[in-house]
Amino acid sequence: MSTINKTKLELLEFYLALKYPITIYPDDQGGYVSEIKDLPGCFTQG
């Protein structure tokens, strides 16, 4: 593995290991919405 690829892999592993607080709340139309406030625009619903 090249040095650049190893560095990218280490960086990816670092970010994947971080703990992000998740907010989950009921949706007005049924189901739930969850979002990660530390990652603007990151949310899901269902």
Buried (B, 14 or more C-beta within 10 A) or exposed (E): EEEEEEEEEEEEEEEEEEEEEEEEEEEEEEEEBEBBEEEEEEEEEE
